[in-house]
Amino acid sequence: MLDRPILTNTDALYPDDLKTLRSVFDALCQEFEISSDTTAAESIARELVRLFQTGMTEAAMLMIAVRARWQGDWKMGRSSAAQA
């Protein structure tokens, strides 16, 4: 499941890493129908970076993990987090 060793908060994210994270972030925001400048979007971005730093670097795996993490909130009629 992990594609590479765990990164620390001080390890650099490279352009390809940022490209992957941005692509997944944009897709999830569209899927969850939230604007990228909301609190909910910030939460998604933080979760993506956290997962990436633990070694989960494949876009498909990141999407699955974030969907699983947020599934309950988004299923319940767009929670307050989605509307923030």
Salt bridges, closest charged atoms under 4 A:
ASP17 OD2 - ARG4 NH2 3.33
ASP26 OD1 - ARG22 NE 2.92
GLU31 OE2 - ARG67 NE 2.86
GLU33 OE1 - ARG78 NH2 3.37
GLU47 OE2 - ARG50 NH2 2.83
